[in-house]
Amino acid sequence: MKELDALPGLISVTPVGSRVTCNPPPADTDLNLLVLVRHAKWDAVLHMLSLLGFDHDGSDISDKLDFDFDSSFRSYSRVEVNVIVTEDEEFHSRFLAATSVAKRLNLMQKEDRVALFQAVLYGNACVDFS
């Protein structure tokens, strides 16, 4: 998504989510992008996303994501594109690590991917309700 290249303080934009981790990729899912930005440009990035028509929203990756202002990331969406924006290099690294494992294991079930990300990002153990 070329227009994200204009974000102030942009370090990287990386495709993530089931389109990347699942083989074959689902046809009926959004494009998810993990965006790492410099801390000094955080407010400018969030403003720019708003100007580009992205809406700040929540995510079902974690119960930790009720978006207080101390959160490790913010998520934004526009039509079929979801942007996960962070300035936290450790969060970014862990997210990419979880993505690589999900891809290697070809985790096709969303519940399995959520459990993996909960463990890698937050240290939460898997809860089996069966």
N, C-alpha and C positions, 0 to 999 in steps of 0.2 A: 504494500500500500504506500505508494510514493509520497502522498501528502504528509505522512508521518516523518519523512526525512527532514522536514522543515521545523520540527520541534526544537525549541531551544535546549541546549545542553544534552542533546541526544547522544547516547553512547552506542546503543544497539536496539534493533527490532528483530525478534526471532519468532517465527511461527511455532505455535505449541498447540496442545489440545488434541482431540481425537482425529482430526484430519492428518496430524503428524504421527501419532502414536499407533493408530490402528491400521492393519493391513488385511483386507482392503479398507480404505478410509470410508467412513459413512458419507452418504450423499446428502443427507438432510440435517447437517449440522453447521453451525457458524464457524467463521474463521476466527481463531484466537491468536493474538499477538502479545508477546511479552516484551515490554519496552523498558529499558534501563536508561535513566537520565541522571545528570549531575545534580547533586543536592542543591547547589546554589540556584538552579533554574526550576526547582519544583513548582513554585506558584505560577511561573510563566508557562510551564508545560500544561498544567491543569487548565489555565485560562485558554491557551491555544486549542486544546481538545474541545472545549466548549464552543469556541469560535468555528471549529471545523464541523460542528453539528453532533458531537458525541455527547451522550447523556451519562451522567454519573449514576451508577447503579450498583446493586449488590451482586453477590456471587454465591453459588452453593458449594464452593470448594471447601469452606471451613466455617464452623460456627464462630471462629475468631473474627470473621469478616463483617462485623456490624458497622464498619467504617467510622470508628472514632478517628480523630485526627492524628493519632499515634500509630495507626495501622502501617504494616510493612508495604502495603500497596493500595492502590485505588483501581477500581475497574470502571470502564466506560464502554458504552455500546452505541452503535449506529447501524441500523438495518441488520445485516448479517455479519458485522464485524465487532468483535469484542477485544478491547485493549486493556491489558493488565499493566499498569504503570508502577514502577518502583524506583527508588533511589538507593535501596538497600542491596548492596552487592552480595551479601551472604544469602538473602532471600532469593535473589536472581540466580545465584549459583545452585542453590538447593532446588529451585523450580526446574532448572535445566537438567539437574541430576535425576529428579523424579521423572521428567519427560523421557530421558534416555532409557531408564529402566522400564517404563511403561511401553516404550517402543520395542525394546528388546524382547520383552515377555508377550508382546502383542495383546495387551489387556483390552479385550473387546467389550467387557461389561463395565458400564460407568461406575458401578459400585466398587469394583476392584481398583479402578483408577483413583477414585476418591479416597479409598483406604490407603493406597500407596502415597498419595500426596499428603494426607493427614500425618502419616508416619514420618515422611521425609521433612516436611515443612515445619511441623509442630511437635513431633515426638509423641503423637497420639496413637495408642494401641488400637488395633482393629477390634471392633465389637461385632461378634457373630450372633445374629438374632434368630438363627435357625434352630 
